[in-house]
Amino acid sequence: MTLPPETGEEDPPPVDTRGLDGVPRGPHERQEVRRAVLDVVGQGRGTVLVTGGSGSGKSRLLGQAAAAAPGRVLVASGVEWEAHCPHAIVAQLLDEDIASLDGEDPFAVARRLVGRAEGETVLVVVDDAQWGDQESLRALSTLIRHHRQVPVVALLAADPGRGPSATTDLVRRVADTAVPLGPLSSRDLEELCADRGRPLPPWLLERLRRHTHGNPRHVLALLDELPGEMWDVPDLRLPAPGEVAVRVEEACRALSPDARRLVETAACFGEPASLDEIARTAGLEDVLRPLSEAASHGLVKRFGGRSLPVVGPSDPMVRAAVLDLVGPHEAAVTRRDAADVVAEPHRRLALLAAATPGPDAALADRLAEVAQVKTADGAWSDAADALLEASRLTDRPADRELLLIRAVDAMIGAGAVFEAEAMIPAIENLLDTAIRNSVLGYLAILLGRTGQAERALSRAWELCDPETDAHTAAWICQRRVLDALIRGQGQALIDWADRATHLVGVDHPAAVEALAMRGLGTAAAGRPREGLAEYRAVAHRVRHGAQLQRVTMGHGWLHLVLGELDEARAELESAIPTTTLGGSSRISLWASGWLARVHFLAGDWDLALRTVAQGLRRAERTGIVIVSPLLAWTAAQIHSLRGDQERAERVLRDADSGADDYEIMAVPRRLARASMAEVRADYGAVVRALAPLDSEDETTVAQPGWWPWRDVYANALVLEGHVDEADEFVVRHEEHAHDQQNHAELARLAWARGRVHAARGDLGAARVAFESSIASLDTQPLRWDRARAHFAYGQSLRRLSQRREADTILSTARELFLALGATSYVARCDRELRAGGVHQSRPDRGLGELTAQETAVADLVARGLSNKDAATELHVSPKTVQYHLTRIYTKLGVRSRTELAGLRRDKQ
């Protein structure tokens, strides 16, 4: 019996998250897909293909769409044995005998379907379309393409891994849009479990998601099959759902002895293993034949690339089912045999530990030694596994506690926050020691809990004697370095990093990690070029291993601060994959957050959204919430600029953990809010969002390039009438940017300076400032900043009555925004150009009686803007808007804003 190809590796690569409009989605993809599909149904026309594996929830989504349909609903489903039966699907839709359709061509069948419409919108729902017959699918295509007068929505669902290839290809051609329905996100899973009356903690939700690959059918099966009290067990071993266990048992019975031995051996390895290791452990001389047999039954699969291919069970549920069939005794025997085969010490010891049910002090000591080596290399995940097994196997209670604390510490270092949280109750019950508090403080940092982090780290330092325990003291220093970095405190970071190296030397793992961040501290203290030099020196010393990921990320971040996007992109892209460098999910998340900013500034917005989506998925899976606001900032800004304010708000809401005392969390939220307000031309809201950043605190907020807010704030101050305050602000920050040779920051401040001069009526000085900014930006890959500078320049020229020159500059700004996809600003440019009236054509009768300025006022008021907001947008006073509005009402014969809005809609 062949198992359905529903799932893949332990943690599968993310599915394509592009939605119906081609825009990458966030982590809660199912909500987006559901909303988008229902929107198409509401619009009354279109063909949508929803793809997903067995049990992924496609049928549920189709049912929701059918329930929401306003008109007639025709439903059919494909089955394997009818895939080659002509008109099997259409016969279900028409509720007719299939024989009555014999010999009819697609046009005739389409006309029959039209007849069922009876003047209503028709929703055609076809489930399991991969088993649909080709005649029916062609008839549906004909219906959509040749009967456009009939409002028809076709909603198809198919499993892309099943069905004849010719049918699968035809289904995709029939559909206007194909939307993948991926696995349950963490939030989807949380809601599903709560609805089932089984709310689970985050760490167990993540374990359940990984085990089932987010398949709703398997999740529900386990929730129903496992007794309630089992879900409270901290180290719960999740079994295979009953349906999967039966399928696996039947498939194993159908195998030859060699193939079954291969499957059982692969399951006993804790991770995918090389084919040679499996063959030698299983005693198979000819391994390829049984491998092909087992793979054809869906029991094993190959992982990795061509250079290092490995083999393992097709998914965690299959592994669990096979291990249940093997039994604990035989599994232990196989694991001991495997330990004699594998070469790597940490893998050999892991297999021996898995085969050892009770205490073994000698094995525990060997595992602790391997963990020490892995810690020195920064391979925290391997270190955590070894330490956790050592804590289980040791027969010395004091050692057990210390090993457990170190295991949790390594989990946090690897970015496995959910797994670490699961162990916290055990840690909190231990003695109040320095290392215990250091670990609790470390976890609090990644969860964004500044108060807890400060208390725990302060207590750790109080309990530690650096002279007698320099090792623990150095690790406390390393946590203080991380804490200072995300607070934006450069000098504090330097001090703690230097203290760590003084205590244990530069080669100690704690010192290496501290030095990987020290260059950022130097830059945050106002010496960015010196910080770059530090990173070059560290990179020369740390050439490989997981520690290189930390150095690479910090180097890329600093290049971004200096506006050096090409260098930043190269470094940050290298720091994201944890498999390549063997590093930490935490570092990968930082790299994703800053790489998304690089893509945004360079104008690669779709790529930025994909980077954000992947980062937010990783943040969800690991529980590292501290980076979520950084990622959400970029996504919210892009959605807002593209005119989708609702999605922008949703992204920020989903990323809100409730904690924002750390600068790395609070500042991105403020910048996102300011950007969204700026799109609305609500400059008062921009000032309110950014004013708290203009403080005397010596953090990265006060340093050039770290956070792009100064030009936004100065611009808003000018447009709100605070010109002198804006002038003083720009002068102060121009000096900092000049001292640090930050050319990107100087270019941004130059156009802000142009705004100040323009507000004071100094055309010559304004022109010099704007031209200087644009000339500088033309030599830098900052496409977004270049568009903003042109827009501000054009607006200012129009306000200074330089309408013809403004028209040229604004037209350029419009082209730049259009190339970026910033539709909100394209619309603003259009309004500015209409208000200038230089190249405006004669409007229609009635509306054509309006002047250019009156047309601009009418547009804004019809959109719902108040007189004050319209005045801000057009750089005039509210009284001028009211004057124009009175003339507009008289010319058009309307008496209210509502009537004006209705007239504008009628004329469009």
C-alpha positions in Angstrom: 0.0 0.0 0.0 1.3 3.4 -0.9 1.2 6.3 1.6 -0.1 9.6 0.2 2.8 12.1 -0.3 1.4 14.6 2.3 4.4 15.6 4.2 8.1 16.1 3.8 11.1 16.6 6.0 11.2 17.4 9.7 10.8 21.1 9.1 9.7 21.6 5.5 10.7 24.6 3.4 8.0 27.3 3.4 5.4 27.1 0.7 4.9 29.8 -1.8 3.0 32.5 0.0 1.9 34.7 -2.9 -1.8 35.3 -2.8 -4.4 36.0 -5.4 -2.8 39.4 -6.2 0.7 38.0 -6.5 1.8 39.7 -3.3 3.7 37.6 -0.8 1.7 36.8 2.4 2.6 36.9 6.0 2.8 33.9 8.4 -1.0 33.5 8.7 -1.4 32.5 5.1 -4.6 30.6 5.6 -6.4 33.7 6.8 -5.2 35.6 3.7 -6.1 32.8 1.3 -9.6 32.4 2.9 -10.2 36.1 2.7 -9.0 36.4 -0.9 -11.1 33.4 -2.1 -14.2 34.8 -0.5 -13.5 38.2 -2.1 -13.4 36.6 -5.5 -16.7 34.9 -4.8 -18.2 38.2 -3.7 -17.0 39.9 -6.9 -18.9 37.3 -9.0 -16.3 36.4 -11.6 -13.1 34.5 -11.8 -11.6 31.0 -11.5 -9.5 30.1 -8.5 -7.5 26.9 -8.0 -6.7 26.1 -4.3 -3.9 23.5 -4.0 -2.9 21.5 -0.9 -2.1 18.0 0.3 -4.6 15.5 1.7 -6.1 16.8 4.9 -4.9 20.3 4.4 -8.4 21.9 4.7 -9.2 22.5 1.0 -12.7 21.0 1.4 -13.4 23.1 4.4 -12.4 26.2 2.5 -14.6 25.3 -0.4 -17.5 24.7 2.0 -17.0 28.2 3.5 -17.0 29.7 0.1 -20.2 27.9 -0.9 -21.9 29.0 2.3 -20.9 32.7 1.5 -22.0 32.6 -2.1 -24.9 35.0 -2.9 -26.4 32.9 -5.8 -26.7 29.4 -7.0 -24.0 26.8 -6.0 -23.2 23.8 -8.2 -21.0 21.2 -6.5 -19.0 18.2 -7.7 -16.0 16.2 -6.7 -13.6 14.0 -8.6 -12.7 10.4 -7.7 -9.8 8.3 -9.0 -11.9 5.7 -10.8 -13.8 8.4 -12.7 -10.8 10.3 -13.9 -11.1 9.0 -17.4 -15.0 8.9 -17.5 -16.1 11.7 -19.9 -18.4 14.4 -18.3 -18.3 12.8 -14.8 -17.8 16.2 -13.2 -20.4 18.0 -15.3 -23.0 15.3 -14.7 -22.8 16.0 -11.0 -23.0 19.8 -11.5 -26.1 19.4 -13.7 -27.5 16.6 -11.6 -28.1 14.6 -14.8 -27.4 11.1 -16.1 -24.0 11.0 -17.5 -25.3 9.2 -20.6 -27.3 12.3 -21.6 -24.0 14.2 -22.1 -22.5 11.5 -24.3 -20.9 13.0 -27.5 -21.6 16.7 -26.6 -18.7 19.2 -27.2 -17.5 21.7 -24.6 -19.7 24.5 -26.1 -22.9 22.5 -25.8 -22.1 21.5 -22.2 -21.2 25.1 -21.3 -24.6 26.2 -22.7 -26.3 23.7 -20.4 -24.4 25.1 -17.4 -25.5 28.7 -18.4 -29.0 27.5 -18.4 -28.7 26.6 -14.7 -27.7 30.2 -13.9 -31.3 31.5 -14.3 -30.1 35.1 -14.0 -28.2 34.5 -10.8 -24.5 34.5 -9.9 -23.2 30.9 -10.1 -20.5 29.4 -8.0 -19.1 26.2 -9.4 -17.3 24.1 -6.8 -15.1 21.2 -7.8 -13.3 19.3 -5.1 -10.4 16.9 -5.8 -10.2 18.3 -9.3 -7.0 16.3 -9.9 -9.3 13.4 -10.5 -11.6 15.4 -12.8 -12.2 14.2 -16.4 -10.8 16.4 -19.1 -14.1 16.8 -21.0 -15.7 18.5 -17.9 -12.6 20.7 -17.3 -12.7 21.9 -20.9 -16.4 22.6 -20.6 -15.8 24.8 -17.5 -13.0 26.6 -19.3 -15.4 27.3 -22.2 -18.1 28.5 -19.8 -15.8 31.1 -18.3 -14.2 32.3 -21.5 -17.2 32.4 -23.9 -20.1 33.4 -21.6 -18.7 36.5 -20.0 -22.2 37.9 -19.7 -23.0 35.2 -17.1 -21.5 36.0 -13.6 -19.7 32.7 -12.9 -17.1 31.9 -10.2 -15.3 28.5 -10.5 -13.6 27.3 -7.4 -11.4 24.3 -7.8 -9.4 22.3 -5.2 -6.7 19.9 -6.1 -3.8 17.9 -4.6 -0.8 18.7 -6.8 1.0 15.5 -5.7 -1.8 13.2 -7.0 -3.7 12.6 -10.2 -2.7 12.2 -13.8 -0.2 14.8 -14.9 -2.2 15.7 -18.0 -5.3 16.5 -15.8 -3.2 18.5 -13.3 -1.8 20.6 -16.1 -5.3 21.2 -17.5 -6.6 22.2 -14.1 -3.9 24.8 -13.8 -4.7 26.2 -17.3 -8.4 26.4 -16.5 -7.7 28.5 -13.4 -7.0 32.3 -13.6 -5.1 32.0 -10.3 -3.5 29.1 -8.3 -3.3 29.6 -4.6 -1.4 27.2 -2.3 -3.0 26.3 0.9 0.0 25.7 3.1 0.3 24.1 6.5 -1.3 25.6 9.6 0.6 28.5 11.1 1.3 28.6 14.8 -1.7 30.9 15.3 -4.0 28.8 13.2 -2.9 25.8 15.2 -3.5 27.6 18.5 -7.0 28.6 17.4 -7.8 25.0 16.2 -6.7 23.4 19.5 -8.6 26.0 21.5 -11.7 25.4 19.5 -11.3 21.7 20.2 -11.2 22.4 23.9 -7.5 21.6 24.1 -5.5 24.9 24.6 -1.8 24.0 24.5 1.3 26.0 25.6 3.4 27.5 22.8 6.2 24.9 23.0 3.8 22.0 22.7 2.0 23.7 19.8 5.3 24.0 18.0 6.1 20.4 18.7 2.7 19.4 17.4 3.1 21.5 14.3 6.4 20.0 13.4 5.2 16.5 14.1 2.1 16.8 11.8 3.6 19.4 9.4 0.6 21.6 10.2 -1.9 19.2 8.6 -5.3 19.9 10.1 -6.6 16.3 9.7 -3.6 14.8 11.6 -3.7 17.5 14.3 -7.4 16.9 15.0 -6.8 13.1 15.0 -4.1 13.4 17.7 -6.2 15.8 19.8 -9.0 13.3 19.7 -6.9 10.1 20.2 -4.6 11.1 23.0 -6.0 11.2 26.6 -6.3 14.6 28.1 -3.8 14.0 30.8 -1.0 13.1 28.3 -1.0 16.7 27.0 0.3 17.8 30.3 3.5 15.7 30.2 6.5 18.0 29.5 8.5 15.4 27.4 5.4 14.0 25.6 6.4 11.7 22.7 3.8 12.3 20.0 2.7 9.1 18.3 1.4 8.7 14.8 -2.3 9.4 14.3 -4.3 6.2 14.1 -5.0 6.5 10.4 -1.3 7.0 9.6 -0.3 4.1 11.9 -2.6 1.8 10.1 -1.3 2.9 6.7 2.3 2.5 7.8 1.7 -1.0 9.2 0.0 -2.1 6.0 2.7 -0.6 3.9 5.5 -2.3 6.0 3.7 -5.7 5.7 3.8 -5.4 1.9 7.6 -4.9 1.8 10.3 -7.4 1.2 12.5 -8.3 4.3 15.4 -6.1 3.0 13.1 -3.1 2.4 11.5 -3.5 5.8 14.9 -3.7 7.5 15.9 -0.5 5.7 12.8 1.3 6.8 13.2 0.2 10.4 16.9 1.1 10.5 16.2 4.6 9.1 13.6 5.2 11.7 16.0 4.3 14.5 18.5 6.9 13.5 17.5 10.2 15.2 18.0 12.1 12.0 18.3 11.4 8.3 21.5 9.3 7.7 23.7 8.5 4.8 22.7 5.6 2.6 26.0 3.9 3.5 25.4 4.2 7.2 21.9 2.7 6.9 23.1 -0.1 4.7 26.0 -1.0 7.0 23.7 -0.9 10.1 21.0 -3.0 8.5 23.5 -5.4 6.9 22.3 -4.8 3.4 24.7 -5.4 0.5 22.3 -4.2 -2.2 20.7 -1.1 -0.7 19.3 0.6 -3.8 16.6 -2.0 -4.6 15.1 -1.9 -1.1 15.4 1.9 -1.0 13.4 2.2 -4.2 10.8 -0.2 -2.8 10.4 1.6 0.5 10.3 5.0 -1.2 7.5 3.8 -3.6 5.4 3.0 -0.6 6.0 6.5 0.8 7.9 5.3 3.9 11.3 6.9 3.2 12.7 9.8 1.2 15.9 11.4 0.3 16.9 14.7 1.9 19.6 17.2 1.1 21.4 17.9 -2.2 23.5 15.8 -4.5 26.7 16.3 -2.6 25.4 15.0 0.8 22.2 13.1 0.2 20.7 11.4 3.3 17.7 9.1 3.8 15.1 9.1 6.5 11.4 8.4 7.2 9.2 10.5 5.0 7.9 12.5 8.0 7.9 12.4 11.8 4.6 10.6 11.9 5.9 7.7 9.8 9.0 7.5 12.0 6.8 7.3 15.1 4.6 4.6 13.6 7.6 2.5 12.5 9.3 2.8 15.9 6.0 1.5 17.5 6.1 -1.5 15.2 9.8 -2.1 15.9 9.5 -1.9 19.7 11.9 -0.4 22.3 14.2 -3.5 22.6 14.9 -3.9 18.9 15.2 -0.1 18.4 17.9 0.0 21.1 19.8 -2.9 19.5 19.7 -1.1 16.1 20.8 2.1 17.6 23.8 0.5 19.3 24.7 -1.1 15.9 24.4 2.3 14.3 26.7 3.9 16.9 29.4 1.5 15.7 28.9 2.8 12.2 28.7 6.6 12.4 32.0 8.6 12.5 31.0 11.8 14.2 31.4 11.6 18.0 28.2 13.6 18.8 26.1 11.5 16.6 27.6 8.3 18.0 26.9 9.4 21.6 23.4 10.5 20.7 22.6 7.0 19.4 24.0 5.4 22.4 22.1 7.7 24.7 18.8 6.9 22.8 19.6 3.2 23.4 20.2 3.7 27.1 17.0 3.8 29.2 18.6 4.3 32.7 21.5 6.2 34.3 25.0 5.8 32.8 27.5 8.1 34.4 30.3 7.4 32.0 28.1 8.1 28.9 26.8 11.3 30.6 30.4 12.5 31.1 31.2 11.8 27.4 28.2 13.7 26.3 29.1 16.7 28.5 32.6 16.7 26.9 31.1 16.7 23.4 28.8 19.5 24.4 31.8 21.6 25.5 33.4 21.2 22.1 30.1 22.1 20.4 29.7 25.2 22.6 33.2 26.4 21.7 32.2 26.1 18.0 28.9 27.9 18.6 27.0 24.9 17.5 24.3 25.4 20.1 21.7 23.0 18.9 24.1 20.0 19.0 25.3 21.2 22.4 21.8 21.4 23.7 20.9 17.8 22.6 24.1 16.4 24.2 23.6 18.3 27.5 19.9 17.3 27.8 20.8 13.6 27.4 23.7 14.0 29.8 21.3 15.5 32.4 19.0 12.5 32.0 21.8 9.9 32.2 23.9 11.2 35.1 23.5 9.6 38.5 24.8 12.7 40.4 21.9 15.1 41.4 24.2 18.2 41.5 25.5 17.5 38.0 22.0 16.8 36.7 20.9 20.3 37.7 23.9 22.0 36.2 23.6 20.0 33.0 20.0 20.8 32.7 20.6 24.6 33.1 23.4 24.4 30.5 21.1 22.5 28.2 18.4 25.2 28.4 21.1 27.9 27.9 22.2 26.1 24.7 18.6 25.9 23.5 18.3 29.7 23.9 21.6 30.2 22.1 20.3 28.1 19.2 17.1 30.2 19.1 14.9 27.3 20.3 13.0 29.5 22.7 9.8 27.4 22.8 11.8 24.3 23.8 13.6 26.4 26.4 10.4 27.8 27.8 9.1 24.2 28.3 12.0 23.6 30.7 11.7 26.9 32.7 9.5 25.4 35.5 12.3 22.9 36.2 14.9 25.6 36.1 13.0 28.0 38.4 12.8 25.3 41.1 16.6 25.0 41.3 18.9 26.8 43.6 19.3 30.6 43.2 22.7 30.5 41.5 24.5 32.8 39.1 24.2 30.5 36.1 20.5 29.9 36.7 19.8 33.6 36.7 22.0 34.2 33.7 19.9 31.6 31.7 16.6 33.2 32.9 17.9 36.6 31.9 19.0 35.3 28.5 15.5 33.9 27.8 13.8 37.1 29.0 15.9 39.1 26.5 14.7 37.0 23.5 11.1 37.4 24.7 11.5 41.2 24.9 10.9 41.3 28.7 13.3 44.1 29.7 12.3 44.1 33.4 12.8 40.4 33.9 16.0 40.5 31.9 17.5 43.3 34.1 16.5 41.7 37.4 17.8 38.2 36.4 21.1 39.5 35.0 21.7 41.8 37.9 21.1 39.0 40.3 23.4 36.7 38.3 26.2 39.2 38.5 25.6 39.7 42.2 25.9 36.0 42.9 29.0 35.5 40.7 32.6 35.9 41.8 34.5 36.7 38.6 37.8 35.8 40.3 36.8 32.3 41.2 34.3 31.6 38.3 35.5 33.6 35.3 33.7 31.2 33.0 30.2 32.0 34.3 31.1 35.7 34.7 32.1 35.8 31.0 28.7 34.3 29.9 26.9 36.9 32.1 28.9 39.6 30.3 27.9 38.1 26.9 24.2 38.4 27.9 24.8 42.0 29.0 26.4 42.7 25.6 23.2 41.4 23.8 21.0 43.3 26.2 23.0 46.5 25.5 22.8 46.0 21.7 19.0 45.8 21.6 18.8 48.7 24.0 20.9 50.6 21.5 23.6 51.4 24.2 26.9 51.4 22.4 29.3 52.3 25.2 27.7 49.8 27.6 28.1 47.1 24.9 31.8 47.9 24.6 32.3 47.8 28.3 30.7 44.4 28.8 32.5 42.9 25.8 35.8 44.1 27.0 35.1 42.8 30.5 34.3 39.3 29.0 37.6 39.2 27.0 39.6 40.4 30.1 38.1 37.6 32.2 38.6 34.6 29.8 40.6 35.8 26.8 39.6 36.3 23.2 39.3 32.6 22.3 36.7 31.7 24.9 33.2 31.1 23.3 31.6 33.8 25.4 34.3 36.3 24.4 34.0 35.3 20.7 30.2 36.0 20.8 30.8 39.3 22.6 33.4 40.3 20.0 31.0 39.4 17.2 28.8 42.3 18.5 31.5 44.7 19.7 31.9 46.4 16.3 28.2 47.3 16.4 28.8 48.8 19.9 31.7 50.9 18.5 29.5 52.1 15.7 26.6 52.9 18.1 29.0 54.9 20.2 29.6 57.2 17.2 32.5 55.5 15.4 31.1 53.4 12.6 34.2 53.3 10.4 36.1 52.1 13.4 33.4 49.4 13.9 33.9 48.2 10.3 37.6 47.8 10.9 36.8 45.7 14.0 34.6 43.4 11.9 37.3 43.0 9.3 39.7 41.9 12.1 37.2 39.5 13.7 36.3 38.0 10.4 40.0 37.3 9.8 40.1 35.3 13.0 36.7 33.6 12.8 36.7 32.0 9.4 34.3 29.1 9.8 31.7 27.5 12.0 28.6 28.9 13.7 30.4 31.9 15.2 31.0 33.1 11.6 27.2 33.6 11.3 27.2 36.1 14.1 30.2 38.1 12.7 28.7 38.1 9.2 25.3 39.4 10.4 26.9 42.2 12.5 29.1 43.2 9.6 26.1 43.3 7.2 24.0 45.3 9.7 26.7 47.9 10.0 27.0 48.3 6.2 23.3 49.0 6.2 23.7 51.7 8.8 26.2 53.4 6.5 23.9 53.1 3.5 26.2 50.6 1.7 23.4 48.4 0.4 25.4 46.1 -1.9 27.8 45.1 0.9 25.0 44.8 3.4 23.0 42.5 1.1 25.9 40.1 0.5 26.7 39.8 4.2 23.1 39.5 5.4 22.1 36.9 2.8 25.0 34.8 3.9 24.0 35.0 7.6 20.4 33.8 7.1 20.7 30.0 6.4 21.4 28.2 9.7 22.1 25.0 7.7 25.0 26.6 5.9 26.8 28.1 8.8 25.3 25.7 11.5 24.3 28.8 13.5 21.4 30.2 15.4 17.8 31.0 14.5 18.2 34.2 16.5 21.0 35.4 14.3 19.1 34.3 11.2 16.1 36.4 12.3 18.3 39.5 12.8 19.7 39.0 9.4 16.3 38.6 7.8 15.0 41.8 9.5 17.9 43.9 8.2 18.0 42.2 4.8 14.3 43.2 4.3 15.3 46.8 5.0 18.0 46.5 2.4 15.5 45.2 -0.2 13.0 48.0 0.7 15.5 50.8 0.3 16.8 49.3 -2.9 13.3 49.1 -4.3 13.0 45.3 -4.3 9.7 45.3 -2.5 8.4 41.9 -3.4 11.7 40.4 -2.3 11.5 42.3 0.9 8.0 40.9 1.6 9.2 37.4 0.9 12.1 37.9 3.3 9.7 39.2 5.9 7.3 36.3 5.5 10.1 33.8 5.9 11.4 35.6 8.9 8.0 35.9 10.6 7.4 32.2 10.0 10.8 31.4 11.7 9.9 33.8 14.6 6.6 31.9 15.0 8.3 28.5 15.0 11.0 29.5 17.5 9.1 31.9 19.8 11.7 34.7 19.4 9.3 37.6 19.5 11.9 40.3 19.9 12.6 40.5 16.2 9.0 40.5 15.0 8.5 44.3 15.1 11.6 44.8 13.0 10.2 42.4 10.3 6.7 43.8 10.5 7.8 47.4 10.1 9.0 46.7 6.5 5.9 44.7 5.6 3.5 47.3 7.0 5.3 50.1 5.3 5.1 48.4 1.9 1.5 47.5 2.2 0.6 51.0 3.3 2.5 52.5 0.3 0.7 50.1 -2.0 -2.6 51.4 -0.7 -3.5 48.4 1.5 -3.9 50.0 4.9 -5.9 47.1 6.3 -3.1 44.6 5.7 -0.5 47.0 7.1 -2.5 47.3 10.3 -2.9 43.5 10.4 0.8 42.9 10.1 1.6 45.2 13.0 -1.2 43.7 15.1 0.0 40.2 14.5 3.6 41.1 15.5 2.6 42.8 18.7 3.7 40.8 21.7 2.8 43.5 24.2 6.4 44.1 25.1 8.3 47.1 23.6 10.7 48.5 26.2 13.7 47.4 24.1 14.7 49.9 21.5 14.9 47.2 18.8 11.1 46.6 19.3 9.8 50.1 20.1 11.5 52.1 17.4 10.3 49.9 14.4 6.7 50.2 15.7 7.0 54.0 15.8 8.5 54.1 12.3 5.8 51.9 10.9 3.1 54.1 12.4 4.8 57.3 11.1 5.1 55.9 7.6 1.4 54.9 7.6 0.4 58.4 8.8 2.6 60.0 6.2 0.9 58.1 3.5 -2.4 59.6 4.7 -0.7 63.1 4.8 -1.5 63.1 8.5 1.7 64.9 9.5 0.4 65.6 13.0 0.3 61.9 13.6 3.9 61.6 12.2 5.1 64.1 14.7 3.4 62.4 17.6 4.8 59.0 16.6 8.4 60.2 16.2 8.7 63.0 18.8 9.7 60.6 21.6 12.7 59.6 19.5 14.1 63.1 19.7 15.6 62.8 23.2 18.9 63.2 25.0 19.4 59.5 25.4 22.7 58.3 24.0 21.4 55.3 22.0 21.4 54.3 18.4 18.3 56.5 17.9 20.6 59.5 18.2 23.2 58.1 15.8 23.0 58.7 12.0 21.8 55.8 9.8 20.7 53.4 12.4 17.0 54.3 12.1 15.6 56.3 9.1 13.4 58.8 10.9 15.1 62.2 10.9 14.1 63.3 7.4 10.5 62.0 8.0 10.3 63.9 11.3 11.8 67.2 10.0 9.5 67.0 7.0 6.5 66.6 9.2 7.6 69.5 11.5 7.8 71.8 8.5 4.4 70.8 7.2 2.9 71.2 10.6 4.3 74.8 10.8 7.1 74.2 13.2 9.8 75.5 10.8 12.3 76.8 13.4 12.1 73.6 15.4 12.7 71.7 12.2 15.7 73.9 11.3 17.4 73.4 14.7 16.7 69.6 14.4 18.2 69.3 10.9 21.3 71.4 11.9 22.0 69.2 14.9 21.8 65.9 12.9 23.6 67.2 9.9 26.7 67.7 12.1 26.5 64.1 13.4 26.1 62.7 9.9 29.0 64.8 8.5 31.3 63.8 11.4 30.6 60.1 10.7 30.7 60.4 6.9 27.3 58.9 6.5 26.4 59.9 2.9 23.0 58.3 2.9 22.0 60.2 6.0 23.4 63.5 4.7 21.4 63.1 1.5 18.2 62.5 3.4 18.8 65.5 5.6 19.6 67.7 2.6 16.1 67.4 1.2 14.7 68.0 4.7 16.9 71.2 4.7 15.3 72.1 1.4 11.8 71.8 3.0 12.9 74.3 5.7 14.2 76.8 3.1 11.1 76.5 1.0 8.8 77.0 4.0 10.7 80.3 4.6 10.3 81.4 1.0 14.0 81.1 0.1 13.7 79.5 -3.4 17.4 79.7 -4.1 18.5 78.0 -0.9 15.8 75.4 -1.3 16.8 74.6 -4.8 20.5 74.2 -3.8 19.5 71.8 -0.9 17.2 69.7 -3.0 19.6 69.5 -5.9 22.4 68.5 -3.6 20.2 65.7 -2.1 19.2 64.4 -5.4 22.7 64.5 -6.8 24.0 62.5 -3.9 21.1 60.0 -4.1 21.7 59.5 -7.8 25.1 57.9 -6.9 23.5 55.6 -4.2 21.2 52.5 -4.6 18.5 54.2 -2.5 15.5 54.2 -4.8 12.9 54.9 -2.1 14.9 57.9 -0.8 15.4 59.2 -4.4 11.6 59.1 -5.0 10.9 60.9 -1.7 13.4 63.6 -2.4 11.8 64.4 -5.8 8.3 64.4 -4.3 9.3 66.9 -1.6 11.2 69.0 -4.1 8.2 69.2 -6.5 5.7 70.0 -3.7 8.0 72.8 -2.5 8.4 74.3 -5.9 4.6 74.3 -6.5 4.2 76.0 -3.2 6.7 78.6 -4.3 4.7 79.2 -7.5 7.3 77.5 -9.7 4.6 75.4 -11.3 6.3 74.5 -14.6 9.5 73.3 -12.9 7.4 71.6 -10.2 5.5 69.7 -12.9 8.8 68.3 -14.3 10.1 67.2 -10.8 6.7 65.8 -9.7 6.5 63.8 -13.0 9.8 62.3 -12.2 8.7 61.5 -8.7 5.6 59.8 -10.1 7.7 57.6 -12.4 10.0 56.6 -9.5 7.0 55.8 -7.2 5.3 53.9 -10.0 8.4 51.8 -10.6 8.4 50.9 -6.9 4.7 50.1 -6.8 4.0 52.9 -4.3 0.5 53.5 -5.6 -0.4 55.8 -2.6 2.3 58.2 -3.6 1.5 57.9 -7.3 -2.0 59.2 -6.4 -0.5 62.0 -4.4 1.7 63.0 -7.3 -1.3 63.0 -9.6 -3.1 65.3 -7.2 -0.1 67.6 -7.1 0.2 67.7 -10.9 -3.5 68.4 -11.3 -3.2 71.2 -8.7 -0.3 72.7 -10.7 -2.4 72.6 -13.9 0.5 72.9 -16.2 -0.3 70.0 -18.5 -3.9 69.4 -17.5 -6.4 68.6 -20.2 -9.9 70.0 -20.2 -12.2 68.0 -17.9 -15.7 66.9 -18.6 -18.6 69.3 -18.6 -19.6 70.4 -15.1 -16.4 69.4 -13.5 -14.6 71.2 -16.3 -15.8 74.5 -14.8 -13.4 74.0 -11.9 -9.9 75.5 -11.9 -6.9 73.3 -11.3 -6.8 74.2 -7.6 -10.5 73.6 -7.2 -10.2 70.2 -8.9 -7.5 69.2 -6.4 -9.6 70.4 -3.5 -12.7 68.5 -4.8 -10.7 65.3 -5.2 -9.5 65.4 -1.6 -12.8 66.4 0.0 -14.6 63.8 -2.1 -12.2 61.2 -0.6 -13.3 62.2 2.9 -10.5 64.5 4.0 -11.3 67.4 6.3 -10.5 71.0 5.4 -7.4 70.9 7.6 -6.1 67.6 6.1 -6.8 68.9 2.5 -5.0 72.1 3.3 -2.0 70.2 4.6 -1.9 68.1 1.5 -2.1 71.1 -0.8 0.1 73.4 1.3 -2.6 76.1 1.7 -4.6 77.3 4.7 -7.9 75.7 5.8 -9.6 79.0 5.0 -8.3 78.7 1.4 -9.8 75.2 1.2 -13.1 76.5 2.5 -13.1 79.4 -0.1 -12.5 76.9 -2.9 -15.1 74.6 -1.5 -17.7 77.3 -1.6 -17.0 78.0 -5.2 -17.0 74.3 -6.1 -20.5 73.9 -4.5 -21.8 76.8 -6.5 -20.3 75.7 -9.9 -21.4 72.1 -9.5 -24.8 72.7 -7.9 -24.2 70.6 -4.9 -24.7 71.4 -1.3 -22.6 69.0 0.7 -19.5 66.8 0.8 -21.6 63.7 0.3 -23.2 65.1 -2.9 -19.8 66.2 -4.1 -18.4 62.7 -3.5 -21.4 61.2 -5.4 -20.9 63.5 -8.3 -17.2 62.6 -8.5 -18.0 58.9 -8.5 -20.6 59.3 -11.3 -18.1 61.2 -13.5 -15.3 58.6 -13.1 
